[in-house]
Structures are given as structure tokens and as C-alpha cells.
């Protein structure tokens, strides 16, 4: 998955997802036109059973909507205190949904880059398809002013996804 964001406005400009798994290939692209407040989504899917299919959807965008990849990073704009509930918009596949989440706790997390002070957030999102969660999604962000995403885990229909930070490099000035 690749997404591009507007640095100034903190909104997504595009999202591309390429998926290769047993029995199917899929490519999706979403473009966010903030001048017209419209989004367009295109998908092409190839399966052995149904062959090649594609579809296109356009819909109205709501202000400051995120996409499914930018949403965990957008969490960084909030003050994250245990017990706090969060909500913001996510635009995905022709739908405008509300991402809600709860800040669960502070936690020391051992990682490949050392032990980190983190804040754990449990989002509540509805996702269809292969990556549909079947249990809680948990997101660990560093408990500092940078709020780096350092861990994400969820159970899905075909197993468990665990994403862990492996390295962190200072950006150019």
C-alpha cells in the first residue's frame, strides 16, 4: 500500500493497494480531489473462478477524511491520554465512515530499536474483505511529541497481522 498526503492540510491525495494472494490478484487506486470535494475509486480483480473484473466508484468527500492507511498516522494529531475516545472521518470504497477509537493505556514496549514508552489505541473500524478484522486492532504509538507508529496487530480471517518497527532514521533537514 502506498499513500500520499498533503503536508499542509493533513489529508490524503491518493492511495494505491496491490494485493497478490492465493487465487487472486487485485489493484486498487483512490484519488482525493479536495478542490471539488470528490473521491474516485478504481479496482481491478483477477481470480481463477471469475476471471477479470473491475469497477469504479465516485463519491462526495467530507472535510479532513482520511484513508485506511493514513488513519493510523492521523492519530498523531490527537492528545493521547488513557480513557480518551477519538473520532474522525475515513473515506473508503465509496463510503464515508467514522473511525472511532479508545486510548487504552501507556505501556513499555520492547522493540528492535530499544525499549519505548508507548500509548496503546484500540480503533473500531469496519473493513470488508480479506483484511476484515475478527478481533481487536491494537496500535502502539510512541508516548512523546512525535507519536511514531511502532506496532500494529490484528487477527484477520486468514491469520494475524503484526507490524513492528525495525528501524527509525532521522529525516533530512
Secondary structure, DSSP 8 states (H G I E B T S, - for coil): -EEEEETTTTEEEEEEEEEEETTEEEEEEEEEETTTTEEEEEEEEEETTTEEEEEEEEEE--TT-B-TTTHHHHGGGS---TT-EEEEEEEETTEEEEEEEEEEEEEEEEETTEEEEEEEEEEE----STT-EEEEEEEEEESSSS--EEEEEEEETTEEEEEE---------
